[in-house]
Amino acid sequence: MTGADSGRVVEFAIGGMTCAACSARLEKVLNRQAGMQANVNLAAERARIRLSAGADEAAVVAAVAKAGFTAAVVDGQTREREKAAKLLVYHREIRRFWISVVLTLPLVGQMLFMFGEHGHMNELPRWFQLALATPVQFWIGWRFYDGAFKSLRGGGANMDVLVALGTSMAWGFSAVVTLFGLAQHVYFEAGAAVITLVLLGKLLEARAKARTSEAIESLIRLQPKTARVERDGQWIDMPVEALMPGDIFLVRPGESVPVDGELIDGESSVNEAMLTGESMPVGKRAGDKVFAATANGQGAMRCRATGVGEHTLLAGIIRMVGEAQGSKAPVQRLADRISAIFVPTVCVIALATFAGWWGYSGDFAEALVNAVAVLVIACPCALGLATPTAIMVGTGQGARAGILVKNAEALERAEKITVLALDKTGTLTCGTPQVTDVVPYGLSRDEALGLAAALEENSEHPLARAVVAATATVNRKKAANFKSLAGHGVEGEVDGRTLRLGSPSWLGLADDATVAELQRAGKTVVVLAEGEVVLALFAVADALRATSRAAVDKLRERGIRVVMLTGDNAATAAAIAAEAGIAEFRAGILPGDKAAAIKELKSAGGLVAMVGDGINDAPALAAADVSFAIGAGSDAAVEAADLTLIRSDLLGVVDAIALSAATLGKIRQNLFFAFIYNVAGIPLAAMGLLNPVVAGAAMAMSSVSVVSNSLLLKRWQAGR
């Protein structure tokens, strides 16, 4: 690893960015600093910076300030502070906008009465126009001058430069004509209207951008502020921030769980829809895990805190969603390259337009108006918002559906998957052995299970736990003189009967037809006997998840080749593959060989994805082009994966691919909208076919249309 790669990542809130050129320039400035590797997001107004080689937060703040912006390290209170500050600024800008409207309306209104033979007689006195336009230009429009100055001081040019330059040219020419009484038309209304329309566009854009971060806001609002904690035998209400691991807390019916924990006493059902997207409540009993912000049902739960503060699952989700929203998709690189050279190019085009029209027509005023129109229509805001707004909404919708996206690149690549490799245990299957068949001889099913459970009650073997779990509704008996025989099974006395429970070979049923049939189905058979008399056969297997077959079918419908990788024997693998509808599988693969299998699949071409849940899957997940971790799996698998499915359900992969397709579709549409305004607008303005006022309106609407189109992603739902 390089020093840049191994440094710590710090997130900063950035103030003062107005367009794509701002974010592109700031990113370029920061990446030139020693020990800094930056990623700047215009839509989120954030910069994620990897610091190394002695660089620190103070150096970042200084570099950002020198570039003309502000920076503050993001902490737990940053979001609330920003929200309050933005609300104040938003209300101030609304007031200024309406003042601008009042001052601009007379200027624009007079244009309606100026058509016809004596239109010039309806023109407002020019000194009055100057009085109306000047405060709009220099007070209301001061933000553009300030932004332009900071941008130019930092060695770049942004949207503010275009607006300030264009409107100043219109106002300056008109002021000279007015003050010297020249026989020329004035264009006060053009500059004032452009500033007013740009402000309107900024207000609409700010309102829409605020909605793109609603997913994180809604997650933060879910966690309760206080918890009922046991202290010295008394229950007291405490702030959630004060809880420590090991604290005992109470969740009453209808309340939300304050932190992650383990249920000690009580039974209830908990609505975990905010984590998994599933509306059905999940039953909880002693030993089960509970998660912060999930809603308790009808029963009281006494729990022990296991994860608090930044270590809850909810905090991890918020952190991961924020990181994904701040990352860049590869498709944005083109927009970034264009934005970096866009403003200087537009200034050159505007200058050429002015010179060309003045030389062609000899009319200075006409040449000036056309140059102003070029400057105003060319705002690159929409270009900078096209990708990040769609990523923000898409990742937010994914979080609500239990799909956590680590970075935007993974989200972009997911829709291009051609091969999907699946781990078997815990991914296709439930991950825990279950009793699938009970074949009793001369006694009832429940009686057979009760006797078997009595023998297995104190065993920790996975097969024993499966038998005991199957008797949740059966009256259990007690075993005496219990004895475990390694490699064979167990024996003991139940109700005075000497019983044995173990492998078919131990109990003389190695060649039994029923046993052989169950084993061919990939199941492990356990025999219950009294002396030489067989009482029952139990088949135990890691059962296929109920949704796995449907998920595989949907993946194949998308043209994705599905391959199962497992360390199990060929017979078990074949049985599970057939049940899941998978035609291709590889059995007997050791944990270390899964990554090699992924590389082999990649060598055939196409984009290869991997789904896994265990520690042994982590190398394969890292080797895949796109990787999915089942959320109930190990931390190593989740850490190595690009996308985490909180719901332990393979249908989540199908939903993630669908989300990827929907998000990329919006990005492409946004880039089209952003480019079409400029591709069509700049030539029209240069040819004199676009009035500056119309250009200002079009420029404002380009940003609004892009953000609004991204917000349509909120209609996306999992399972559709």
C-alpha positions in Angstrom: 0.0 0.0 0.0 1.1 3.6 -0.6 1.1 6.2 2.1 -2.1 7.7 0.6 -3.9 4.4 0.6 -3.0 3.7 4.3 -4.0 7.0 5.8 -7.1 7.9 7.8 -10.2 9.2 6.1 -11.8 12.4 7.4 -15.0 13.9 6.2 -15.4 17.7 5.9 -18.5 19.9 5.4 -17.7 22.3 2.6 -19.4 25.7 2.3 -19.4 28.1 -0.7 -19.6 25.7 -3.6 -22.1 26.8 -6.3 -21.5 24.6 -9.3 -19.6 21.7 -10.8 -16.7 23.9 -11.6 -16.3 24.7 -7.9 -16.2 21.1 -6.7 -13.9 20.1 -9.6 -11.5 22.9 -8.8 -11.5 22.3 -5.1 -10.9 18.6 -5.6 -8.0 19.5 -7.9 -6.5 21.9 -5.3 -6.7 19.4 -2.5 -5.2 16.6 -4.5 -2.2 18.8 -5.2 -1.5 19.1 -1.5 1.0 16.8 0.1 -0.6 13.9 1.9 -4.1 14.5 0.7 -6.3 12.4 -1.5 -9.7 14.1 -1.9 -13.2 13.3 -3.3 -15.5 16.3 -3.3 -19.3 15.9 -3.7 -21.2 19.0 -4.8 -24.7 17.6 -4.1 -23.8 16.5 -0.5 -21.5 19.5 0.1 -18.9 17.1 1.5 -15.3 16.3 1.0 -13.9 12.9 2.0 -10.1 13.2 2.4 -7.6 10.5 3.0 -4.8 12.1 5.1 -1.3 10.8 5.4 2.4 11.9 5.4 1.9 14.4 8.2 -1.2 16.1 6.8 -3.9 17.0 9.3 -7.3 18.6 9.5 -5.9 22.1 10.0 -4.0 21.8 6.7 -7.2 20.8 4.9 -9.2 23.8 6.3 -6.4 26.1 5.3 -6.2 24.7 1.8 -9.9 24.9 1.3 -10.0 28.5 2.6 -7.2 29.5 0.2 -9.3 28.0 -2.6 -12.2 30.3 -1.6 -14.4 27.9 0.4 -15.0 26.9 4.0 -14.4 23.5 5.6 -15.3 22.0 9.0 -14.7 18.4 10.2 -18.0 16.5 10.3 -18.9 15.2 13.7 -22.0 14.0 15.5 -23.5 17.5 15.7 -22.5 18.7 12.2 -25.7 17.6 10.5 -27.9 19.5 13.0 -25.7 22.6 12.8 -25.7 22.5 9.1 -29.5 22.1 9.0 -30.0 25.1 11.2 -27.5 27.2 9.3 -29.0 26.3 5.9 -32.5 27.0 7.2 -31.4 30.6 8.2 -29.7 31.1 4.8 -32.7 29.7 2.9 -35.1 32.1 4.7 -32.7 35.0 4.0 -32.4 34.1 0.4 -36.2 33.8 0.0 -36.6 37.4 1.4 -33.9 38.6 -1.0 -35.6 36.8 -3.9 -38.9 38.5 -3.3 -37.2 41.9 -3.0 -35.5 41.1 -6.3 -38.9 40.1 -7.9 -40.5 43.4 -6.7 -37.6 45.5 -8.2 -37.4 43.4 -11.4 -41.1 43.1 -12.3 -41.5 46.8 -13.5 -38.4 46.4 -15.7 -39.7 43.2 -17.3 -43.3 44.4 -17.3 -42.5 47.4 -19.5 -41.4 45.0 -22.2 -45.0 43.9 -22.7 -46.0 47.5 -23.6 -43.0 48.2 -25.9 -44.2 46.2 -28.9 -45.8 48.2 -31.7 -45.2 51.5 -33.5 -45.0 53.7 -30.4 -43.6 51.1 -28.0 -40.7 53.3 -27.0 -43.1 55.8 -25.5 -44.1 53.2 -22.9 -40.5 52.8 -21.7 -39.9 53.6 -18.1 -37.6 56.6 -17.5 -34.0 55.3 -17.8 -32.9 56.9 -14.5 -35.8 54.9 -12.8 -34.7 51.7 -14.5 -31.1 52.4 -13.3 -32.5 52.9 -9.7 -34.4 49.6 -9.9 -31.7 47.5 -11.5 -28.7 48.7 -9.4 -29.7 47.1 -6.0 -30.6 43.9 -7.8 -27.2 43.9 -9.6 -25.0 44.7 -6.6 -26.9 43.9 -3.5 -29.1 40.9 -4.4 -26.4 39.7 -6.9 -23.5 40.3 -4.5 -23.2 36.5 -3.9 -22.2 36.1 -7.5 -19.4 38.7 -7.3 -18.2 37.2 -4.0 -18.2 33.7 -5.5 -16.5 34.8 -8.7 -13.7 36.6 -6.8 -13.0 33.6 -4.6 -13.0 31.3 -7.6 -10.7 33.5 -9.6 -8.4 34.0 -6.6 -8.2 30.3 -6.3 -7.1 30.0 -9.9 -10.3 28.7 -11.4 -13.6 29.9 -12.8 -17.1 28.8 -11.9 -20.8 29.6 -12.6 -20.6 32.8 -10.5 -18.0 34.1 -13.0 -20.4 33.6 -15.9 -23.4 35.2 -14.1 -21.3 38.2 -12.7 -19.6 38.8 -16.0 -22.8 38.5 -18.1 -25.0 40.7 -16.0 -22.3 43.3 -15.3 -21.8 43.7 -19.0 -25.5 44.3 -19.5 -25.8 46.7 -16.5 -22.5 48.5 -17.3 -23.5 49.2 -21.0 -27.0 50.4 -19.9 -25.6 52.6 -17.2 -23.2 54.3 -19.6 -26.1 54.9 -22.1 -28.3 56.3 -19.3 -25.6 58.6 -17.7 -24.4 60.0 -21.0 -27.8 60.2 -22.7 -26.8 58.1 -25.6 -29.3 57.1 -28.3 -29.1 53.3 -27.5 -31.5 50.8 -26.1 -30.8 49.8 -22.5 -30.8 46.2 -21.0 -31.4 46.8 -17.3 -34.2 44.2 -17.5 -31.9 41.5 -18.9 -29.4 41.7 -16.0 -32.0 42.0 -13.3 -34.2 39.2 -14.7 -31.2 36.9 -15.0 -30.2 37.4 -11.4 -33.7 36.9 -10.2 -34.2 33.7 -12.2 -30.8 32.3 -11.1 -31.8 33.0 -7.5 -35.1 31.2 -8.1 -33.3 28.3 -9.6 -30.9 28.1 -6.6 -33.8 28.2 -4.2 -35.6 25.4 -6.0 -32.3 23.4 -6.3 -31.6 23.8 -2.6 -35.0 22.6 -1.7 -34.7 19.6 -4.0 -31.2 18.8 -2.8 -32.4 18.8 0.8 -34.8 16.0 -0.2 -32.1 13.9 -1.6 -30.6 13.4 1.9 -34.0 12.5 3.4 -33.0 8.8 3.7 -30.2 9.5 6.2 -32.3 12.1 8.0 -35.1 9.5 8.4 -32.7 6.9 9.7 -31.3 9.3 12.3 -34.8 10.3 13.5 -35.6 6.6 14.1 -33.3 6.2 17.1 -34.9 7.1 20.4 -33.3 9.9 22.5 -33.6 8.2 25.9 -33.4 4.7 27.3 -34.9 3.1 30.4 -31.8 1.7 32.2 -31.4 -0.5 35.3 -29.3 1.2 38.0 -29.0 -0.3 41.5 -32.2 -2.2 41.1 -34.1 1.0 39.9 -35.2 1.9 36.4 -34.2 5.4 35.3 -34.5 7.2 32.0 -31.1 8.1 30.6 -29.9 9.7 27.3 -29.0 7.0 24.8 -25.5 8.5 24.5 -24.8 7.6 28.1 -25.3 3.9 27.7 -22.3 1.6 27.9 -21.9 -2.0 26.7 -23.3 -4.4 29.4 -25.9 -2.0 30.7 -29.4 -3.5 31.2 -32.2 -1.7 29.5 -36.0 -2.2 29.3 -38.0 -1.9 26.1 -41.7 -1.6 26.9 -44.5 -2.5 24.4 -44.7 0.0 21.6 -41.3 1.6 22.3 -38.3 1.6 20.0 -35.1 -0.3 21.0 -32.5 2.4 22.0 -29.3 0.5 21.2 -28.1 -2.9 19.9 -28.5 -5.7 22.5 -29.3 -9.2 23.5 -32.7 -10.2 24.9 -32.3 -11.5 28.5 -35.9 -11.8 29.7 -39.3 -11.6 28.0 -40.8 -12.5 24.6 -42.1 -10.1 22.0 -42.2 -9.5 18.2 -40.1 -6.7 16.8 -40.7 -4.7 13.6 -37.3 -4.6 11.8 -38.6 -3.1 8.6 -36.3 -0.1 8.8 -33.3 -2.6 8.7 -34.6 -5.3 6.3 -37.5 -3.8 4.4 -39.7 -6.6 5.6 -43.0 -5.6 7.1 -43.6 -8.8 9.0 -42.5 -8.6 12.7 -39.8 -10.9 13.9 -40.3 -13.1 17.0 -37.8 -12.5 19.8 -37.0 -14.7 22.8 -34.1 -14.9 25.3 -30.7 -15.0 23.6 -31.9 -13.2 20.4 -30.4 -10.0 19.2 -32.3 -6.7 19.1 -31.2 -3.7 17.1 -31.4 0.1 17.7 -34.4 1.9 16.3 -36.5 -1.3 15.6 -40.0 -1.1 17.0 -41.1 -3.4 19.9 -44.5 -5.1 19.6 -46.7 -6.4 22.4 -44.2 -7.7 25.0 -41.8 -6.1 27.4 -38.1 -7.0 26.8 -35.2 -6.8 29.3 -32.0 -6.6 27.3 -28.2 -6.3 27.7 -26.5 -3.6 25.6 -23.9 -5.0 23.2 -23.5 -2.1 20.8 -23.8 1.6 21.6 -23.1 4.9 20.0 -21.1 4.5 16.7 -21.1 0.7 17.2 -24.8 0.0 16.6 -26.0 -1.5 13.3 -28.0 1.7 12.7 -24.9 3.9 13.1 -23.1 1.6 10.7 -25.9 1.9 8.1 -25.9 5.7 8.4 -22.1 5.8 8.1 -22.1 3.4 5.0 -24.9 5.3 3.3 -23.1 8.6 3.8 -19.9 7.2 2.4 -21.7 5.8 -0.6 -23.4 9.1 -1.2 -20.1 10.9 -1.1 -18.4 8.6 -3.5 -18.2 9.0 -7.3 -19.4 6.6 -10.0 -17.0 6.1 -13.0 -19.7 7.6 -15.2 -19.1 11.0 -13.5 -15.5 11.2 -14.6 -16.6 12.5 -18.0 -18.7 15.2 -16.4 -15.8 16.2 -14.1 -13.4 16.5 -17.0 -15.8 18.7 -18.9 -16.6 20.9 -15.9 -13.0 21.6 -15.3 -12.5 23.3 -18.7 -16.1 24.4 -19.2 -16.2 28.0 -17.9 -13.0 29.1 -19.6 -14.3 27.6 -22.9 -17.6 29.4 -22.5 -15.8 32.7 -21.8 -13.9 32.3 -25.1 -17.1 31.5 -27.0 -18.8 34.6 -25.5 -15.8 36.7 -26.5 -15.9 35.3 -30.0 -19.6 35.9 -30.2 -19.2 39.5 -29.1 -16.4 40.1 -31.6 -18.2 38.3 -34.4 -21.5 40.1 -34.0 -19.8 43.5 -33.7 -17.7 42.9 -36.8 -20.7 41.5 -38.7 -23.5 44.0 -37.8 -21.5 46.9 -36.4 -24.1 47.0 -33.6 -22.2 47.1 -30.3 -25.4 46.6 -28.3 -26.6 43.6 -30.2 -23.1 42.0 -29.9 -23.1 42.6 -26.2 -26.6 41.1 -25.7 -25.7 37.9 -27.6 -22.4 37.5 -25.6 -24.4 37.9 -22.4 -26.8 35.2 -23.5 -24.0 32.8 -24.1 -22.5 33.5 -20.7 -25.9 33.0 -18.9 -27.1 29.9 -20.7 -23.8 28.0 -20.1 -24.1 27.4 -16.4 -22.5 24.0 -15.6 -24.6 23.4 -12.4 -26.7 20.6 -13.9 -23.6 18.8 -15.1 -22.2 18.7 -11.6 -25.5 17.6 -10.0 -26.4 14.9 -12.6 -24.6 12.0 -11.0 -24.3 12.8 -7.2 -28.0 13.6 -6.8 -29.0 10.2 -8.4 -26.4 8.4 -6.3 -27.7 10.0 -3.1 -31.4 9.1 -3.8 -30.5 5.7 -5.0 -28.4 4.7 -2.1 -31.0 6.2 0.3 -33.7 4.1 -1.3 -31.4 1.0 -1.0 -30.8 1.6 2.7 -34.6 1.7 3.2 -34.9 -1.7 1.5 -32.0 -3.3 3.5 -29.4 -2.8 0.7 -26.3 -1.0 1.9 -24.0 0.3 -0.9 -20.3 0.8 0.1 -19.5 3.0 -2.9 -21.0 4.4 -6.1 -18.7 2.4 -8.4 -20.2 -0.8 -7.1 -23.7 0.5 -7.6 -22.8 1.3 -11.2 -21.2 -2.0 -12.0 -24.0 -4.2 -10.4 -26.3 -3.8 -13.4 -23.6 -5.2 -15.7 -23.1 -8.5 -13.9 -23.0 -11.5 -16.3 -21.9 -14.2 -13.8 -23.0 -14.6 -10.2 -21.2 -17.0 -7.9 -23.1 -18.1 -4.8 -21.9 -19.6 -1.6 -24.3 -22.4 -0.4 -24.3 -22.4 3.4 -26.0 -19.3 4.8 -26.6 -17.8 1.4 -28.7 -20.2 -0.6 -29.5 -22.1 2.6 -30.6 -21.0 6.1 -27.1 -21.7 7.5 -28.3 -23.8 10.4 -29.2 -27.5 10.3 -32.9 -28.3 10.6 -34.9 -31.5 10.9 -36.5 -32.0 7.5 -37.9 -35.5 7.8 -39.2 -37.7 10.7 -39.9 -41.3 9.9 -41.4 -43.0 13.0 -41.8 -46.8 13.5 -44.6 -47.8 15.9 -44.9 -44.4 17.6 -46.1 -40.9 16.8 -43.9 -38.2 15.3 -44.1 -36.0 18.4 -43.2 -39.0 20.7 -40.2 -39.8 18.6 -39.0 -36.2 18.7 -39.6 -36.0 22.4 -37.4 -39.1 23.1 -34.7 -37.8 20.8 -34.7 -34.4 22.3 -34.3 -35.8 25.8 -31.1 -37.5 24.7 -29.7 -34.5 22.9 -30.8 -31.8 25.4 -27.3 -31.2 26.7 -25.3 -31.7 23.5 -23.7 -28.8 21.6 -23.4 -30.7 18.4 -25.2 -28.9 15.4 -27.2 -32.0 14.7 -28.3 -32.2 18.3 -29.3 -28.6 18.3 -31.4 -29.2 15.2 -33.3 -32.1 16.9 -33.9 -30.0 20.1 -35.0 -27.0 18.0 -37.6 -29.2 16.2 -39.2 -30.0 19.6 -40.2 -26.4 20.6 -43.8 -27.4 20.8 -43.2 -30.9 22.1 -43.2 -32.0 25.8 -39.6 -32.8 26.5 -38.6 -35.7 28.8 -35.5 -36.0 31.0 -32.7 -38.5 30.2 -30.7 -40.4 32.9 -27.3 -42.2 32.7 -26.5 -40.1 29.6 -23.4 -41.2 27.7 -21.8 -39.7 24.6 -19.8 -42.0 22.3 -17.5 -40.0 20.0 -18.1 -40.7 16.3 -21.2 -42.8 17.0 -23.9 -40.9 18.9 -25.4 -40.8 22.4 -27.3 -43.1 24.7 -29.3 -42.8 27.9 -32.4 -43.8 29.8 -35.7 -42.0 29.2 -38.8 -43.2 31.2 -36.9 -46.3 32.1 -36.2 -47.2 28.4 -32.6 -47.5 27.3 -32.3 -45.6 24.1 -29.6 -44.9 21.5 -29.4 -42.0 19.0 -26.7 -41.9 16.4 -25.4 -42.8 12.9 -27.0 -45.4 10.8 -23.8 -47.5 10.6 -23.6 -47.6 14.4 -27.1 -48.9 14.7 -26.8 -51.3 11.8 -28.8 -49.4 9.1 -26.0 -48.5 6.8 -27.6 -50.4 3.9 -31.2 -49.4 4.6 -33.2 -48.2 1.5 -34.9 -45.4 3.3 -31.6 -44.2 4.8 -29.9 -44.3 1.4 -32.8 -42.3 -0.2 -32.5 -39.6 2.4 -28.8 -39.4 2.0 -29.0 -39.1 -1.8 -31.1 -36.0 -1.2 -28.1 -34.5 0.6 -29.4 -35.1 4.1 -27.7 -36.4 7.2 -29.6 -39.3 8.8 -29.8 -40.0 12.6 -31.4 -43.2 14.0 -33.3 -43.6 17.3 -33.3 -47.2 18.6 -34.2 -49.1 21.7 -31.9 -52.1 21.8 -32.0 -53.5 18.3 -35.4 -52.1 17.6 -35.4 -48.9 15.4 -37.9 -46.4 16.7 -37.4 -43.5 14.2 -35.2 -42.0 11.5 -34.5 -38.2 11.5 -33.2 -36.5 8.4 -31.3 -33.3 9.1 -30.2 -30.7 6.5 -29.3 -27.1 6.0 -32.6 -26.3 4.3 -32.9 -24.0 1.3 -34.2 -20.6 2.0 -37.8 -20.1 1.0 -36.9 -17.4 -1.5 -33.7 -18.8 -3.0 -35.4 -20.6 -5.9 -37.4 -17.5 -6.9 -34.2 -15.4 -6.7 -32.3 -17.7 -8.9 -35.1 -17.7 -11.5 -35.2 -13.9 -11.5 -31.4 -13.8 -11.9 -31.5 -16.1 -14.9 -34.3 -14.0 -16.4 -31.9 -11.1 -16.4 -29.5 -13.3 -18.4 -27.1 -13.8 -15.4 -25.3 -17.2 -15.3 -25.6 -18.5 -11.7 -22.8 -20.8 -10.3 -22.9 -22.4 -6.8 -19.6 -22.8 -4.9 -19.5 -25.1 -1.9 -17.2 -27.2 0.2 -19.9 -29.8 0.6 -19.7 -33.2 -1.1 -21.0 -33.6 -4.7 -24.2 -35.4 -3.6 -25.3 -32.7 -1.2 -24.3 -30.0 -3.6 -26.2 -31.6 -6.5 -29.4 -31.9 -4.3 -29.3 -28.3 -3.2 -28.5 -27.0 -6.7 -31.4 -29.0 -8.2 -33.7 -27.7 -5.5 -32.6 -24.1 -6.2 -32.8 -24.4 -9.9 -29.0 -24.0 -10.4 -27.6 -25.9 -13.4 -23.9 -25.2 -12.6 -22.1 -25.9 -9.3 -18.6 -26.7 -8.0 -18.4 -29.0 -4.9 -15.6 -29.8 -2.6 -14.0 -26.4 -2.9 -11.8 -25.5 0.1 -12.2 -22.0 1.6 -8.9 -20.8 0.2 -9.9 -22.0 -3.3 -13.0 -20.0 -3.6 -11.0 -16.9 -4.7 -9.3 -19.0 -7.3 -12.7 -20.1 -8.6 -13.8 -16.5 -8.9 -10.6 -15.6 -10.9 -11.2 -18.6 -13.2 -14.7 -17.4 -13.9 -13.4 -13.9 -14.6 -10.9 -15.2 -17.0 -13.7 -16.3 -19.3 -14.8 -12.7 -19.7 -17.7 -10.7 -18.4 -18.4 -9.1 -15.0 -18.3 -11.7 -12.1 -20.1 -11.1 -8.8 -19.9 -13.1 -5.6 -22.5 -13.6 -2.8 -21.3 -14.9 0.6 -21.7 -14.7 4.3 -18.8 -16.4 6.1 -15.2 -15.5 7.0 -14.1 -18.1 4.4 -16.0 -16.1 1.7 -14.0 -12.9 2.3 -11.2 -13.6 -0.2 -13.7 -14.6 -2.9 -15.7 -11.5 -2.2 -12.6 -9.3 -2.5 -11.6 -11.1 -5.8 -15.0 -10.5 -7.5 -15.8 -7.5 -9.7 -18.9 -6.9 -7.5 -19.5 -8.5 -4.2 -22.6 -9.0 -2.0 -22.5 -9.9 1.7 -25.5 -11.4 3.4 -26.0 -9.2 6.5 -26.4 -12.0 9.0 -22.9 -13.2 8.0 -19.5 -12.4 9.5 -18.0 -9.0 9.9 -15.1 -10.1 7.5 -17.6 -10.8 4.7 -19.4 -7.5 5.2 -16.1 -5.6 5.3 -14.9 -7.2 2.0 -18.2 -6.8 0.1 -19.3 -3.9 -2.0 -22.9 -4.2 -1.1 -24.4 -5.6 2.1 -27.8 -7.2 2.2 -29.2 -6.7 5.8 -32.0 -9.0 5.0 -30.6 -12.6 4.8 -32.4 -13.2 1.5 -31.0 -13.8 -1.9 -33.8 -11.7 -3.4 -31.9 -8.8 -2.0 -29.3 -9.4 -4.8 -32.0 -9.1 -7.4 -33.3 -5.9 -5.8 -29.7 -4.5 -5.7 -29.2 -5.2 -9.4 -32.6 -3.6 -10.1 -31.6 -0.5 -8.0 -28.4 -0.3 -9.9 -30.2 -0.3 -13.2 -32.7 2.3 -12.0 -30.0 4.6 -10.6 -27.8 4.4 -13.7 -30.9 5.1 -15.9 -31.4 8.3 -13.9 -27.8 9.3 -14.2 -27.9 8.8 -18.0 -31.1 10.8 -18.2 -29.6 13.6 -16.0 -26.4 13.8 -18.1 -28.6 14.1 -21.2 -30.6 16.9 -19.7 -27.5 18.7 -18.6 -25.7 18.4 -21.9 -28.8 19.2 -24.1 -29.3 22.6 -22.4 -25.8 23.6 -23.2 -25.4 21.8 -26.5 -28.6 23.5 -27.8 -28.5 26.7 -25.8 -24.9 28.0 -26.5 -25.2 27.8 -30.3 -28.6 29.5 -30.2 -27.3 32.2 -28.0 -24.2 32.7 -30.2 -26.5 33.0 -33.2 -28.5 35.7 -31.5 -31.6 33.5 -31.2 -31.8 33.5 -27.4 -32.6 36.5 -25.2 -30.6 36.7 -22.0 -33.8 36.6 -19.9 -34.9 33.4 -21.6 -31.3 32.0 -21.3 -31.4 32.7 -17.5 -34.7 30.9 -17.1 -33.4 27.9 -19.1 -30.2 27.8 -17.1 -32.1 27.8 -13.8 -34.5 25.1 -15.0 -31.6 22.8 -16.1 -30.5 22.3 -12.5 -34.0 22.0 -11.2 -34.9 19.4 -13.9 -31.9 17.3 -13.1 -32.5 17.2 -9.3 -36.2 16.7 -9.8 -35.5 13.8 -12.1 -33.2 12.2 -9.5 -36.0 12.5 -6.9 -38.2 10.3 -9.1 -36.0 7.5 -7.9 -38.0 7.7 -4.7 -40.6 5.7 -6.5 -38.3 2.7 -6.8 -39.3 -0.1 -4.5 -37.7 -3.5 -3.7 -39.4 -6.5 -5.2 -40.8 -4.7 -8.2 
